[in-house]
């Protein structure tokens, strides 16, 4: 018989997990992959450099003027699509072995980690800073659980677990001044492993359709099915998250 998980147990896992999403998302926002911040003089100058920088500045990436001018809905869409593509690929990789590796717990753990990151990012774009609300959001949208505000509220015992989950990011900031891609990857892996504690509930998360599942069961090409399925699920997650925020009067 499958283990029956209480709301209290699920909330205890989600509380430190949600707090750990903050430094991951902050690192993505601060990434400035094209190194555009602080180059106003170069953008205003003449010549080939200015032309190249202005083209880069027109891209929808953190650090660009275009990003700063994007609306809330546009940024939410960016999280669900641009970042979602990478997260979908990571979550789809366990499908490489077809039906055998598809059943590994890590597949659902990685999938729900990516979905949770997107949900927390969307909530933040709508001005939601309360971590307890994000716990309730993930519980409702991904696990079909109505977690009470009391259970979702922070506990002192969560602090140690948050430190464990984010230690790679913290160490990278001290050593390099910013989180490195390796530190981010290790943090996401830690977060996925943390969710193994509620593995019995992870199948409830939005997933791809029948075709994606069928393709995902085929060795090697299953990665494609896994990727497409996770992409489809992330679009659904974005829509359901916006609807939940709207119902609770939190959507801008």
C-alpha positions as CSV (number, residue, x, y, z in Angstrom):
1,X,0.0,0.0,0.0
2,X,1.3,3.4,-1.0
3,X,2.3,5.7,1.9
4,X,-0.4,8.3,2.8
5,X,1.3,11.7,3.2
6,X,-0.4,14.3,5.4
7,X,-0.6,18.0,4.6
8,X,1.8,18.6,7.5
9,X,4.4,16.3,6.1
10,X,4.1,17.9,2.6
11,X,4.3,21.4,4.0
12,X,7.4,20.5,6.1
13,X,9.2,19.5,2.8
14,X,7.9,22.4,0.8
15,X,8.7,25.2,3.2
16,X,12.5,25.0,3.0
17,X,12.3,24.0,-0.7
18,X,10.4,27.2,-1.5
19,X,12.9,29.4,0.4
20,X,15.7,27.7,-1.6
21,X,14.0,28.8,-4.8
22,X,14.7,32.5,-4.0
23,X,18.5,32.5,-4.5
24,X,18.2,30.3,-7.6
25,X,15.8,32.7,-9.2
26,X,17.8,35.7,-8.0
27,X,20.9,34.2,-9.7
28,X,19.0,33.8,-13.0
29,X,17.7,37.4,-12.8
30,X,21.1,38.7,-12.0
31,X,22.9,36.6,-14.6
32,X,23.2,39.3,-17.2
33,X,24.6,36.7,-19.7
34,X,25.4,39.3,-22.3
35,X,27.2,41.6,-19.8
36,X,24.9,44.6,-20.7
37,X,24.6,46.2,-17.3
38,X,26.7,49.2,-16.7
39,X,27.5,49.7,-20.4
40,X,25.3,52.8,-21.1
41,X,28.2,54.7,-22.5
42,X,29.0,51.9,-25.0
43,X,25.4,51.8,-26.0
44,X,25.4,55.5,-26.7
45,X,28.7,55.5,-28.6
46,X,29.1,55.3,-32.4
47,X,30.5,52.5,-34.4
48,X,30.3,48.7,-34.8
49,X,30.4,48.1,-31.0
50,X,27.3,50.2,-30.5
51,X,25.4,48.4,-33.2
52,X,26.2,45.0,-31.8
53,X,25.4,46.1,-28.2
54,X,22.1,47.6,-29.2
55,X,21.1,44.4,-31.0
56,X,21.9,42.5,-27.9
57,X,20.1,45.0,-25.7
58,X,16.9,44.4,-27.7
59,X,16.9,40.7,-26.6
60,X,14.6,39.5,-23.9
61,X,17.3,38.5,-21.3
62,X,18.0,39.8,-17.8
63,X,20.3,42.8,-17.9
64,X,18.9,44.2,-21.2
65,X,16.8,47.4,-21.5
66,X,14.1,45.3,-23.2
67,X,13.9,43.1,-20.1
68,X,13.5,46.1,-17.8
69,X,10.7,47.4,-20.0
70,X,8.8,44.1,-20.2
71,X,5.4,43.8,-18.6
72,X,4.5,41.4,-15.8
73,X,2.8,39.1,-18.3
74,X,5.7,39.1,-20.7
75,X,8.1,38.2,-17.9
76,X,5.9,35.4,-16.7
77,X,5.8,34.1,-20.2
78,X,9.6,34.3,-20.4
79,X,9.9,32.2,-17.2
80,X,7.5,29.6,-18.6
81,X,9.0,29.4,-22.1
82,X,12.7,30.5,-22.2
83,X,13.7,29.1,-18.8
84,X,11.1,26.4,-19.1
85,X,12.9,25.0,-22.2
86,X,16.1,24.3,-20.2
87,X,14.2,22.9,-17.2
88,X,12.1,20.7,-19.5
89,X,15.3,19.3,-21.1
90,X,16.8,18.5,-17.7
91,X,13.6,16.8,-16.5
92,X,13.3,14.9,-19.8
93,X,16.8,13.4,-19.7
94,X,15.8,10.4,-17.5
95,X,13.7,9.2,-20.4
96,X,16.8,8.2,-22.3
97,X,16.4,4.6,-21.3
98,X,12.8,4.5,-22.3
99,X,10.1,2.9,-20.1
100,X,12.7,1.5,-17.6
101,X,14.4,4.8,-16.7
102,X,11.1,6.7,-17.0
103,X,10.0,5.1,-13.7
104,X,13.0,6.4,-11.8
105,X,11.9,8.8,-8.9
106,X,14.4,11.4,-10.2
107,X,12.3,12.0,-13.3
108,X,9.3,13.3,-11.3
109,X,11.5,15.0,-8.8
110,X,13.4,17.0,-11.5
111,X,10.1,17.7,-13.3
112,X,8.3,19.1,-10.2
113,X,11.5,21.1,-9.2
114,X,11.4,22.9,-12.6
115,X,7.7,23.5,-12.3
116,X,8.0,24.9,-8.8
117,X,10.8,27.3,-9.9
118,X,8.6,28.6,-12.7
119,X,5.6,28.9,-10.3
120,X,7.7,30.8,-7.8
121,X,9.1,33.1,-10.5
122,X,5.6,33.9,-11.8
123,X,4.4,34.6,-8.3
124,X,7.3,37.0,-7.7
125,X,6.6,38.8,-10.9
126,X,3.1,39.4,-9.5
127,X,4.6,40.9,-6.4
128,X,4.1,37.8,-4.1
129,X,6.9,37.8,-1.5
130,X,5.2,35.7,1.2
131,X,6.9,32.3,1.1
132,X,3.9,30.7,2.8
133,X,1.7,31.8,-0.1
134,X,4.2,30.1,-2.5
135,X,4.0,26.9,-0.5
136,X,0.2,27.0,-0.9
137,X,0.5,27.8,-4.6
138,X,2.8,24.8,-5.3
139,X,0.6,22.6,-3.1
140,X,-2.6,23.5,-5.0
141,X,-1.3,23.6,-8.5
142,X,1.2,20.7,-8.5
143,X,0.0,18.4,-5.8
144,X,-3.7,19.1,-5.6
145,X,-3.4,19.9,-1.9
146,X,-5.0,22.8,-0.1
147,X,-2.4,23.5,2.5
148,X,-3.5,25.8,5.3
149,X,-1.8,29.1,6.0
150,X,-0.7,27.8,9.4
151,X,1.1,24.8,8.0
152,X,2.6,26.8,5.2
153,X,4.1,29.4,7.5
154,X,7.8,29.3,8.2
155,X,9.3,27.3,11.1
156,X,12.6,27.9,12.9
157,X,13.6,24.3,12.2
158,X,13.4,25.0,8.4
159,X,16.5,27.2,8.6
160,X,19.1,24.4,8.8
161,X,17.5,22.6,5.8
162,X,17.5,25.8,3.7
163,X,21.2,26.3,4.5
164,X,21.9,22.7,3.3
165,X,19.9,23.2,0.0
166,X,21.6,26.5,-0.8
167,X,25.2,25.9,0.4
168,X,26.6,25.6,-3.1
169,X,25.2,29.0,-4.1
170,X,26.4,30.6,-0.9
171,X,29.9,29.2,-1.4
172,X,30.0,30.3,-5.0
173,X,29.0,33.8,-4.0
174,X,31.8,34.0,-1.4
175,X,34.4,32.6,-3.8
176,X,33.3,34.1,-7.2
177,X,31.0,36.9,-6.2
178,X,28.1,35.2,-8.0
179,X,26.6,31.8,-8.4
180,X,28.3,29.8,-11.1
181,X,26.3,27.5,-13.5
182,X,27.8,24.5,-11.6
183,X,26.6,25.8,-8.3
184,X,23.1,26.4,-9.7
185,X,23.0,22.9,-11.1
186,X,24.1,21.3,-7.8
187,X,21.5,23.4,-6.0
188,X,18.7,22.3,-8.3
189,X,19.9,18.7,-7.9
190,X,19.7,19.1,-4.1
191,X,16.2,20.5,-4.3
192,X,15.1,17.6,-6.5
193,X,16.4,15.1,-4.0
194,X,14.6,16.9,-1.2
195,X,11.3,16.3,-3.0
196,X,12.0,12.5,-3.1
197,X,10.6,12.6,0.5
198,X,7.2,13.0,-1.0
199,X,7.7,10.8,-4.0
200,X,4.2,9.2,-3.5
201,X,2.6,12.6,-4.4
202,X,4.7,13.6,-7.3
203,X,2.7,11.8,-10.0
204,X,-0.1,14.4,-9.3
205,X,1.9,17.1,-11.0
206,X,0.8,18.3,-14.5
207,X,2.5,16.2,-17.1
208,X,2.5,15.7,-20.9
209,X,-0.2,14.0,-23.0
210,X,-0.6,10.4,-24.1
211,X,1.6,10.9,-27.2
212,X,4.4,12.4,-25.1
213,X,4.2,9.4,-22.7
214,X,4.2,6.9,-25.5
215,X,7.2,8.5,-27.2
216,X,9.0,8.8,-23.8
217,X,8.8,5.0,-23.3
218,X,11.0,4.4,-26.3
219,X,14.8,4.1,-25.5
220,X,17.0,7.0,-26.7
221,X,14.3,9.0,-28.5
222,X,12.4,9.0,-25.2
223,X,14.4,12.1,-24.3
224,X,12.5,13.9,-27.1
225,X,9.2,12.7,-25.7
226,X,10.2,13.7,-22.2
227,X,11.2,17.1,-23.3
228,X,8.0,17.8,-25.3
229,X,5.9,16.4,-22.4
230,X,7.6,18.6,-19.8
231,X,7.3,21.7,-22.1
232,X,3.6,21.0,-22.5
233,X,3.2,20.6,-18.7
234,X,5.1,23.8,-18.0
235,X,2.7,25.8,-20.2
236,X,-0.2,24.2,-18.2
237,X,1.6,25.1,-15.0
238,X,2.0,28.7,-16.0
239,X,-1.7,29.0,-16.8
240,X,-2.9,27.2,-13.7
241,X,-0.5,29.3,-11.5
242,X,-1.9,32.5,-13.0
243,X,-5.5,31.3,-12.4
244,X,-4.7,30.5,-8.8
245,X,-3.2,33.9,-8.1
246,X,-6.2,35.5,-9.8
247,X,-8.7,33.5,-7.6
248,X,-6.8,34.6,-4.5
249,X,-6.6,38.3,-5.5
250,X,-2.8,38.2,-6.0
251,X,-2.5,38.7,-9.7
252,X,-1.4,42.1,-10.9
